[in-house]
Amino acid sequence: MAEQEHTNRSSQGEQTDEVMRSKMLHIMFTRVPFNTALNITLEEAAPDGVTLRMPFSETVDNSGGTYHGGAVAALMDNAGAAAVWAGHDFSQGTRASTVSMAINYVGAGRTSDLIARARCVRRAKELNFTEIQIESDDGRPVASGVLVYRIAP
């Protein structure tokens, strides 16, 4: 009986985390004005990582049909954060911020959509470590990087 209660509580906690993860990701990409201005959308989410998409538009144009580096960095920041939230244990807190990010621009993003794939490679007490790859929708590399994201109680 006690084992069944523990299993039920554990299952309920996982369901609650799944619901909270879904809500957090929904808020990130539908209610944060900066993200909605960039039209960043969540394509896929799983506990180990996410895929985001950012379409080319006048807002992200660096003049002449290439992405502004700041827009690419914003996509990377969002991808790293989303990868952490996608597998987060909400009993560990909800106050969050990016601690650090390193980005390597390896190619120009032209007028196609950019795809960011991020995965959380380590979860510690408060710090979470992610790796992010960004490419054009035809597979050309644009940027790679790492991000440290903190979630505290």
C-alpha positions, 0 to 999 in steps of 0.5 A: 500500500505504501509503495502504491502511494509513493508511485501515485505521488511520483506519477502525479509529480511527473504529470505536474512537471509535464504540465508546467513544462508545457505551460512555461514553453507556451508562455516563452513563445506566445507571451514574451513580447521580444520573442513574439516580435522575432516570431520564434516558434517552438517546433519540438520539445522533449525532456532532453532538448528542443527545436526552435524556428525563426523566420527571416523578416525585416525585423531580423535583417542586417541590411542586405538579406542576412540575419543580424548577429543579435537576432541569431544570439537571441534565438540561441539564448531562447533555445538554451533556456527552452532546452532547460525548461523542457526537462526541468523539475519544478520542485527545484524552483522557477526563478531563472536567468541566463548566466553565460553564453558563448556563440561562434558564428560559422556562416551567414544566415540568409533569407531562409528560416533558422533552425535551432537545436538545443539540448541540456547536457548537465543539470546541477542544483541550480545551474544547467548547461546546454549546447546549441546548433543553429542552421539554415532550413537547408542545413547550412551551419550558422552558429554554435554555442553553449549556454549556462542557465540558472533556475533557483527556488 
